[in-house]
Amino acid sequence: MTADTVGGVWTYALELIRALAPFKTHVALATMGAPLTEEQRRQVEDIDNLTLHESSYKLEWMDDPWEEVEKAGEWLLKLKEEVQPDLVHLNGLVHGALDFGVPTLVVVHSCVLSWWRAVKDEEAPQEWNKYKELVTRGLQNAHMVVAPTQAMLHQAEVLYGPFQNSSVVYNGRGQHTFQFGKKEPFVFSMGRVWDEAKNISTLAHIASDLAWPVYIAGDARHPATGKEVELENVHFLGQLTEKEVSDWLSRASIYALPAKYEPFGLTILEAAMSGCALVVGKTDSQAEIWGNAAKYVSPNDADDLRDTINHLIDDEFGRNIMAMRAIKRSHGYTADPMGQDYDHVYRLLLKQVVTA
């Protein structure tokens, strides 16, 4: 299995590997994107059915990546000869084109072209043509393409299909990591304030019109300019450990993420498991996942976001109803069913490819 170390795929991969342990599945995890942090290294040490293989090759969506993506492919083929896996599970898109000689599954967690449509409201510019060509080749050559929602799978099929086989497996988190604590009067969110897709900046800019303070887990400093954002009623907490995030979520009454693009949203799931009333961007993926267990806002309408949060602040009964709905709905997205579903897909794929 491949995983990058710079985003939510890392959390997904470790949760899935833990969930595969009851099925006696051992995973050789090949990492890319950046060296592991100290906390990531500690997380890996606790998982018995995982063997770590590290690299820091660039990912396909990074600036000028192709030379390193090709080297990463050569590394993965050598690793395959060393490890001799029954199946290859890729969490990047391009390497699905490699001939591993065993069944290959690729998970479309997100992609640049669908990101561009959702965030910029236009097609990605020509500089992404090579990305599209290589991602299309990777997905069409994979024996199975998996997405975390039907909405994401549909977008991938339109942009890069047709695929040999496809399936939806919803992401999951371990319920034991998150708890419903004594709720306090504040709004919580997670993400970088300059991330256009997460749209945290809209939340930050309406915070001065909210009756409760807003706490954001993430940096206020822009990575390129070094400029730090200072906004009234907003408290930036910097990077938090998993335990610190769990503590903040257990106390938060409302979790807000007015994202323009969020194919699944593990942080929203973690907030739901912690009993937060959810306010999320109105997208097909979020509506598919949360149904009537979240309040939806137009990501481009700051007034809608402000009014929706203030209404929840004023309406304790309604807020508690939404929190209970979120908890109940989150029970469908725990780690165990995710592990069962992937085990089923793996077995199906092994049988199909061997039979063919």
NORURQUI-V33479 format. One line per field, one symbol per residue. phi: phi as a letter, one per 30 degrees, with the letter a starting at -180 (. if undefined). psi: psi as a letter, one per 40 degrees, with the letter a starting at -180 (. if undefined). Layout:
# NORURQUI-V33479
phi=???
psi=???
This chain:
# NORURQUI-V33479
phi=.cacccaddddedddddeddedcicccccccbjadddeddddddedcdcbccbcabedcdcddhcddddddddddddddddddhddaccccccdddddcdibebcbccdaadddeddddchadddddcddeddddedddddddbccbdbddddddddddbddcdbbacbddbbddddbbccddbdacbabkddcddddiddddddcedccdcdccbdldccddcdidcdbbdicbdcidcdedddeddddcddbcbbdddbaebjddddddddciddcbbddbddddddchccbccbdeccdddddddddddddcdddddddddddddddddbdddddddddeddedddddddddd
psi=hiiieeaeddddddddddeedeefhhhhhhiidiiiiddddddddehdfhhhhiifiiideihgeddddddddddddddddddfidihhheiddeeeigeeihhhhhgdiiddddddddefiiiideeddddddddddddeidhhiieiddddddddddeaiidiiihhiiiihdddiihahiigihiihihdehdddfdddddeedeeidiihhhhiiehhdddehhhhihehhheahiidddddddddehdhhhgfidhgdcgddddddddefihhhiigiddddddebeeihhihdegdddddddddddddgdddddddddddddddeefiddddddddddddddddddddd.
